[in-house]
């Protein structure tokens, strides 16, 4: 029988200051933290083997409890995913759906995770915008597509994108400059066509990509001395 929201909240209610750093020990997915907590509890133990057995024992107990409760198993799996990758609330909800968790229970679990900060669409959207624009050299269109694919709500995505200045042309040119040196072995038409393709895959429009590619190519040619007129004093 699915748990009510009140039952879920009572399960999460009792927590110590240490538990606030992660899922409560009452949380079905506490197995991942059990081993970490055991290290602190076993500081005065004289045998490293004893500490290892304690951690393994707790992990096995948590796995057995999860096997008897599909919702616990689904929640434990979600916690493991969040340890390796930040997820949007929609991605987390989809993960729970794969385990057959009911819509009511999915909403309850997602609500608890959002309240605790395990899921934060605003933070994830800001991270994706920064990564896309600064590290990947993507344009606004490509970044917006990524936000949509990751399940970021439209209003949150628009707010995150608003920090970007309308300077796709400059970002496109910066990216083209970083790639043009590897294309010098090609003729002009081939090099520009390849640059335009790379820029287009990063979400830059046709005219923006073509202008950036041509500008970067010509700058590279001037820097290499191609077509440069040399003046000598007589």
Secondary structure, DSSP 8 states (H G I E B T S, - for coil): ----HHHHHHHHH---TTGGGSS-TTSTTTHHHHHHHHHHHTTT-S-HHHHHHHHHHHHHHHHHHHHT-HHHHHHHHHHHHHHHS---HHHHHHHHHHTT--HHHHHHHHHHHHHHTS--HHHHHHHHHHIIIIIS---HHHHHHHHHHTT--HHHHHHHHTTS-S-HHHHHHHHHHHHHGGGTTS-HHHHHHHHHHHHHHTT--HHHHHHHHHHHHHHHHHHTTTT-------
